[in-house]
Structure formats: C-alpha cells, structure tokens
Amino acid sequence: MPFIHEIVNSDGSFTAVWSVNETIDDLVLLCKRRGIDTDPLRGTKAAARRSEQLVERLLLHKVFGRPMELLHTPDGAPVVAHSSRYVSISHTPGLVVLAHCHNHPVGIDVERLGPRVLRVRERFLNKRELAFIDADDIVGNLIAWTAKEAIFKVAGDPEATMTQMTLDPFKSQNAGVVHFTAQYGGRTFGIATTIREDVVLSVATEHGNNDEQQPISPN
C-alpha cells in the first residue's frame, strides 16, 4: 500500500500523503478489499481524475478506519458525511494529500517544483511580496502559491483573491519546513510549508491553531 507518510501537527491536525503509482484497476481492487463503493465514480471519464478520487477514498479509509462518503459543499469544499471532522484535499501529478482535524478548519495545497509559477507570480503576489520573493526563486514562489491556496481553503470566503492575502516575509529554502504567518480579511493565519525533494506542501490554520508541524518523513 503506497500510503507513504503522515505529517503530524501539534495543534491536533494531520496530513496523510499518498504517492500514486497504481493503475486504476489496482486502486479499484484496493477499494473493494476495504468495502469502499466505487460505483459512483464510474462516470468520471478522465483517468487521472478517477485515480485521484479513488485515492481520496482510500485515504479517508486510512484516516477513519472504515469506508466514508466524501461530499462537497456548494463552493466545492470537501466534507465527510456523518462526521464533524474537518478535511481538506489537494492533488498534484502522482500525489494526493488529505489534511484532517477534529478541532478546527484546515487548508492544504501541494505542488511539484516547476518554473511555470514564475510566469504567473504577478497574478497572485502583491507588491510587498514581489519585493521580498525573488523573481527567479521557484521554491519561494511556490511556497507563496501553496500558502495562499491553503488560506483560500481554510478562510471559507469564495470572494477571496490571492492578491488580497498578505504573507509575512519568510526565508526560502530547498528542504525542511518553513513557518510564517499571513493576513486576510482582518484574520491571521499560520502557515507550515514542507519542502521535500520536488514537492512543496503548505498547511494553513487560523491563528491560534497553528503550532509547529513535523516535516514529511517516510514511515
């Protein structure tokens, strides 16, 4: 089973990480062995999306210890049927991550390293951030991108835009965990961004719920 590791946060939240290297048939078989109903997913034509949906349900089974139904709010946010636990989900090619917490909302975003973010940085960074994040720093720009995506998910405001969010200065690095804060709409958010190999993963919680996060490490 390619569930590879879990990030443990001392605020009571967790992040489950699955490296996807199975075929869809393999994933369907794994679901059936765990009693997970895959029939509702048959209408998904795109292979990559169906693979993500199957892994989402396998991760929920890993977290809850039993099959769980994944629903979505009108705004598209994931919720688990008949559960009060908060969840957030993100994907990047070959990787699915699920953050969950009993006590408070949590947002997550994951991206693989690549130069595309440099071409769009002026669309999501405000003037202050453009001044301290170097234009050629792929990691630094991806830290900012994933942080703002995570804030968007935890803030619960469909009208939010990335340039309205303000990140406090942080130090870009090629590995490990970067902790910093951000502001949006009069609220403060804590960000914990893990950089490992070619992956940048950010988790956001509202201020007061964001104690230090342990870095990604294989089980």
BELVEN-V359602 format. One record per helix or strand. SS is the DSSP state (~ for helix, > for strand). FROM is the first residue (numbers start at 1). TO is the last residue. Records with the same first field share a line. If there is no record, write none. Layout:
SS->FROM-TO / FROM-TO
This chain:
>->3-9 / 13-19 / 70-72 / 78-80 / 86-92 / 95-101 / 107-112 / 166-167 / 176-184 / 187-196 / 199-206 / 213-213
~->24-33 / 39-41 / 47-64 / 116-119 / 121-124 / 127-132 / 138-155 / 162-164
